[in-house]
């Protein structure tokens, strides 16, 4: 049986320490309610390439912020995998 992944949403103002420690985002929560997955999501390379072309995948908070800005949205939180 495959174990389920448990994630936790962290407010963007509180996520900096986790990012600075090298923790990878599972996803980015956006003000426009569009979820953007991050490097810890575990999806396959080809699917991530597809999501990136749609602006739904980012490898970093900086990239997620650029995508959000292009849509007039903001990053409001980051989902991390609970360890």
ABEGO torsion letter per residue (X at the ends): XBBBBBBBBBBAAAAAAAAAAGBBBABBBBAAGBBBBBAAAGBBAAAAAAAAAAGABBABAAAAAAAAAAAGBBBABBBBBBX
